[in-house]
Amino acid sequence: MTHPLTHIFRLLKWGRILARHGALRGIESAPQTPPGVKRLCRIARLGTLQPKIPDYAAAFQAIGPAAVKLGQTLATRPDLVGEEAARNLLTLQDALAPVPFERIRQEIEFTFEAPLESLYSTFDPEPVGSASIAQVHRAVTSDGRTVAVKVRRPGIDKQFARDIDTYEWAAAHLEALGGEAKRLRPREVIANFRRWTLRELDLRREAASASELAEAMAAVPHYEVPAIDWDRTASRVMTMSWIDGIKISHRDRLVAAGHDMEALSANLVNAFLRQAIAEGFFHADMHQGNLFVKADGTIAAVDFGIMGRINRQARYWLAEILYGLTTGNYRRVAEIHFEAQYVPDYHNVEEFATALRAVGEPMRGKPVSELSVGQMLDGLFAITRDFDMQTQPHLLLLQKTMVMVEGVATMLNPKINMWDVSGPFVREWIRDELGPEAALADGLRQQGKTLALIPDIIRRLDEQLPRKGGAPPAPPLPEIPLIVGNGKPSTWWRYALTALVGAAAGVAGVMWLG
């Protein structure tokens, strides 16, 4: 187990980097930040020269690859980091310095136990993309197919494990402070982050996700997932078909090529809704760097390291929530929140519906360009606090992806009305899935399953009651020995002294360099 002193030194080092980029000011000034955290922020920024406008994305890039991924996760949590920081963190797209080609060659040859030339007839040593976990090269296979080869950075698994260990330690101490910090459940945020990262580190899992998504979206026009070359894919290397297209962030080039921006933005939104609501399996990293537009207008997605899943019941609730917001049926939206147990039962459904109306009515019928994101988020966060709603970690990926998709769609078409675009799809899905015929067919299926499981249901009745809510059971969290609040206050002064010495050393270094 890593010693607490090691965690403290790492946090001080990272805190100094955050301070130099002005990234601690928002945390320090936020009213919900615990006093202990504010004191640590003040210590970390002693003697630093800070920019007027904080650059959170640059700070996370300076800390390292694991921090880049953590920053992308925190971009989904403006309630934790603030709206300004969340918007800035959304710009994190893994633009990191590439690994030298010789190390990439060694990684490929070690993985397949064969010379590079026996696998690929040509291999471009210059990467076309360099991310926090892997980088991508263009190549041609020995049988003449142009492919993209994704190679994991050597040693990245050990670096991620070390950094996440410290994230877990810090989250445990933050949650131990209680109050708002406990309600926001930082330990579960980091637990989810660990699981997502472990999946990304295994490129076979990413290849399997791409294959599954390709099957799910095969009948959807204007959306494509590259084919996987399984013979040249392993845990550290993934090979897939090459995509010829314009990166979706290059709007001017798309317009010059004659693409319809309104159609592109609508196709993107509906492709996401199809994945999330109809399939329950969605590409959860749909930022501008991972989307291309082919000559015929097809949107091609890449990088399937982060995928999200939503069970059938949660998809019903999600669809009804979206439909209720588009139609102004706030009573039904409120009822769903109580059914899913997102809101504790001791609150009143009507009062919650009124609170939702206060947030939803100003948004209805307006294009995204006319909406005040800040006011909307303030209203939503006020609702979560007023009605004691805990963070739902199983929905974080969905929330992150919705924010990304809306951002890309708005970039393509600033006048897009998300309600108008999403409404027809959601309405049709609800009719198909929740209409009388679907309800009858689903009921027959469920009755058949129930009859077959009666013996097991009787044996395990104690596990079925009380009825579960919308959130799955919390994952097992690691035991973190706390340096405060664990019955051993006499050791606290040592760690406080370490923190002060580290801060003093940082100040001395700045003065010496100055």
Secondary structure, DSSP 8 states (H G I E B T S, - for coil): ---HHHHHHHHHHHHHHHHHTTTTHHHHH-TTS-HHHHHHHHHHTTT----SS--HHHHHHHH-HHHHHHHHHHTT-HHHH-HHHHHHHTT---------HHHHHHHHHHHHTS-HHHHEEEE-SS-SEE-SSEEEEEEEETTS-EEEEEEE-TTHHHHHHHHHHHHHHHHHHHHHT-THHHHT-HHHHHHHHHHHHHHHH-HHHHHHHHHHHHHHTTTSTTEE---B-GGG--SSEEEEE---SEETT-HHHHHHTT--HHHHHHHHHHHHHIIIIIISEEES---GGGEEE-TTS-EEE---SSEEE--HHHHHHHHHHHHHHHHT-HHHHHHHHHHTTSS-TTS-HHHHHHHHHHHHTTTTT--GGGS-HHHHHHHHHHHHHHTT----GGGHHHHHHHHHHHHHHHHH-TT--HHHHHHHHHHHHHHHHHSHHHHHHHHHHHHHHHHHTHHHHHHTHHHH-S---SS-----------SSSSS-GGGHHHHHHHHHHHHHHHHHHHHHH-
